[in-house]
Amino acid sequence: MFRQDHAAKPPLLPETGSRLNLATYETAQLPAPTFPGSAQVIPHQERGTRHRL
């Protein structure tokens, strides 16, 4: 049931500024990504047909 004659206040939202600052700091502290080496092998499809149950 909606009450058009009663103006309800919006709900209070939690403070998120400190969490954003913490997340920004933590992501800045992560090590840089490394590129894969040349020893990687490209995946290949196996020969034959697929066996179904």
Beta strands, then each sheet from edge to edge (+ up, - down):
end
